[in-house]
């Protein structure tokens, strides 16, 4: 069994979601071959030296889960793009590039956070290009921890304000970009998060059937995708 999750937005202000994630590891995902976390695992991550106690509990739980035999993979999102090798060392997780392809029970599968597919949102795409720049990241990480936390809080407030003014379709994926990206990677299956619109989308690419699976964000419900040899299920549960 392989599990995929994204957009938990773990934060000290939402201990219920953190506890739901711990329970998920201990029950539903127990004994899985692998767990893929496809971005925005944290609501904000300002560096691997973050001393927030709740984050230390989360990394400890992931390390324990990995030590029991389940592989853990992590992909950056638009909230936790500063996760680095320090986090990987603490958790035993392998950090993946976005996008990347895996063999999922014989099907070439493209994994993404999903934000790079939202090309109609020009304002966000410019922001993404800035924060993914290694020089920009190095500059931010050179600042004191308290200053980084203040910057992150301001960025989240600005994002909420801007998003409230945008049309819903602008913040969703661009269909043409989805097709082009899947064609480029020759992958008939795409799994991503980011949009908070969990669904299974049937596509036709170069005359062949394809599928886009969108993971849900964790709030009132928790979401995960379960994939096994003969099973592909997008599931939710109450938090």
C-alpha positions in Angstrom: 0.0 0.0 0.0 1.1 3.5 -0.8 -0.4 6.7 0.6 -0.4 10.2 -0.7 -1.3 13.3 1.3 -0.9 17.1 1.0 -2.0 20.4 2.3 -2.3 19.5 6.0 -1.0 23.0 6.8 0.2 21.8 10.2 0.5 24.7 12.7 0.5 25.1 16.5 -2.9 26.9 16.2 -4.5 23.7 14.9 -3.6 20.9 17.3 -6.6 18.9 16.1 -5.1 18.5 12.7 -1.7 17.5 14.1 -3.4 14.9 16.2 -5.4 13.6 13.3 -2.1 13.2 11.4 -0.6 11.2 14.2 -3.6 9.0 14.4 -3.5 8.5 10.6 0.1 7.3 10.9 -0.7 4.9 13.8 -3.9 3.4 12.2 -4.8 4.0 8.5 -1.2 4.3 7.2 0.4 1.8 9.6 2.6 -0.7 7.8 2.4 1.1 4.4 5.2 0.6 1.9 5.5 4.4 1.4 4.0 7.7 2.4 4.3 10.6 -0.1 3.7 14.1 1.3 3.1 16.4 -1.7 3.6 19.9 -0.2 2.1 22.3 2.3 2.6 19.8 5.0 3.3 22.8 7.3 1.4 26.0 7.2 4.7 27.8 7.3 8.3 26.5 7.6 11.0 29.2 8.2 14.0 26.9 8.3 15.2 23.5 9.7 16.3 25.3 12.9 12.7 26.2 13.8 12.4 25.5 17.5 8.6 25.4 17.6 7.8 22.5 20.0 4.9 21.2 18.0 7.1 20.9 14.9 9.6 18.8 17.0 6.8 16.4 17.9 5.9 16.1 14.2 9.4 15.3 13.0 9.8 12.8 15.9 6.6 11.0 14.8 7.7 10.9 11.2 11.1 9.5 12.2 9.4 6.8 14.3 7.0 6.0 11.4 9.9 5.7 9.0 11.9 3.5 11.5 9.1 1.0 11.5 9.7 0.3 7.8 7.6 2.7 5.8 9.5 5.0 3.4 8.6 8.7 3.6 8.9 11.1 0.7 8.5 14.9 0.9 7.8 17.4 -1.8 7.9 21.2 -1.2 4.7 23.3 -1.4 4.2 27.0 -1.5 4.2 27.2 2.4 7.1 24.9 3.2 9.6 25.6 0.4 12.3 26.1 3.0 12.3 22.5 4.2 15.9 21.3 3.7 18.2 18.4 4.5 18.0 19.1 8.2 14.4 18.2 8.1 15.2 15.1 6.0 17.9 14.0 8.5 15.5 14.5 11.5 12.6 12.5 9.8 14.3 10.0 7.5 12.3 11.4 4.7 13.6 11.7 1.1 13.1 15.2 -0.4 11.7 15.0 -4.0 12.0 17.4 -6.8 8.8 19.0 -8.1 7.8 17.5 -10.5 9.0 14.0 -10.4 7.9 10.6 -11.9 7.6 7.3 -10.1 6.5 3.8 -11.1 3.3 3.2 -9.3 2.5 -0.5 -9.7 3.5 -0.4 -13.4 2.0 3.0 -14.2 4.3 5.9 -14.8 3.0 8.5 -12.4 3.7 12.2 -12.3 3.9 13.8 -8.8 3.6 17.6 -8.2 2.5 19.9 -5.5 0.3 21.5 -8.1 1.0 25.3 -7.8 3.1 25.4 -11.0 0.0 24.3 -12.9 -2.0 27.5 -11.9 -0.5 29.6 -14.7 -3.6 31.9 -15.0 -2.6 33.4 -11.6 0.3 35.6 -12.9 0.7 37.3 -9.5 1.3 34.0 -7.8 3.5 32.6 -10.5 5.8 35.6 -10.0 5.8 35.0 -6.2 6.6 31.3 -6.8 9.6 32.1 -9.0 10.9 34.5 -6.3 10.7 32.1 -3.3 12.0 29.1 -5.2 15.2 31.1 -6.2 18.2 29.6 -4.2 19.7 33.1 -3.7 16.4 34.4 -2.2 16.1 31.4 0.0 19.8 31.8 1.2 19.1 35.5 2.0 16.0 34.6 4.1 17.7 31.7 5.9 20.6 34.0 6.9 18.2 36.2 9.0 17.5 35.5 12.7 14.7 33.0 13.4 12.4 35.5 15.0 12.7 37.8 11.9 11.9 34.8 9.6 8.8 34.0 11.6 7.6 37.6 11.3 8.2 37.5 7.6 6.3 34.3 7.2 3.3 35.7 9.2 3.3 38.8 6.9 3.5 36.7 3.8 0.5 34.5 4.9 -1.6 37.6 5.7 -0.8 39.1 2.3 -1.6 35.9 0.6 -5.0 35.6 2.3 -5.8 39.2 1.4 -4.9 38.8 -2.3 -6.6 35.5 -2.7 -9.9 36.9 -1.4 -9.9 39.2 -4.4 -9.2 36.6 -7.0 -11.7 34.7 -9.1 -12.0 31.0 -8.1 -11.0 29.7 -11.6 -7.8 31.8 -11.6 -6.5 29.9 -8.5 -7.3 26.5 -10.1 -5.0 24.6 -12.5 -4.9 25.6 -16.2 -6.3 22.7 -18.1 -3.9 23.2 -21.1 -0.9 23.3 -18.7 -2.0 20.0 -17.2 -2.2 18.3 -20.6 1.1 19.8 -21.7 2.9 18.8 -18.5 1.6 15.2 -18.6 2.5 14.9 -22.3 6.0 16.3 -21.6 6.6 13.6 -18.9 4.6 10.9 -20.9 2.7 10.1 -17.7 -0.9 8.9 -17.9 -1.4 9.5 -14.2 -0.9 12.8 -12.3 -1.2 13.2 -8.5 -1.1 16.7 -7.0 -2.5 18.9 -4.2 -2.5 22.7 -3.7 -5.9 23.6 -5.1 -7.9 22.2 -2.2 -10.3 20.7 -4.7 -10.1 16.9 -4.2 -11.4 15.0 -7.2 -10.6 12.4 -9.9 -10.5 13.9 -13.4 -10.6 11.7 -16.5 -8.6 13.0 -19.4 -7.7 12.2 -23.0 -4.1 12.7 -23.9 -2.9 11.9 -27.4 -5.9 9.7 -27.9 -5.3 7.7 -24.7 -7.1 7.7 -21.4 -5.3 9.5 -18.5 -6.2 10.6 -15.0 -5.5 13.6 -12.7 -6.0 12.9 -9.0 -6.3 16.0 -6.7 -5.6 15.6 -3.0 -7.7 17.5 -0.5 -6.6 19.8 2.3 -7.0 18.9 5.9 -9.5 21.0 7.9 -12.9 19.7 8.9 -11.9 16.6 6.9 -8.6 14.8 6.4 -7.9 13.4 2.9 -5.6 10.8 1.5 -5.1 8.7 -1.6 -4.6 5.0 -1.2 -3.0 3.1 -4.0 -2.4 -0.7 -4.1 -2.0 -3.2 -6.9 -5.7 -3.2 -7.7 -6.9 -0.3 -5.8 -7.0 3.5 -6.2 -9.1 5.3 -3.6 -9.4 9.0 -2.7 -10.7 8.9 0.9 -11.7 11.4 3.5 -12.4 11.2 7.3 -13.7 13.6 9.9 -11.3 15.5 12.1 
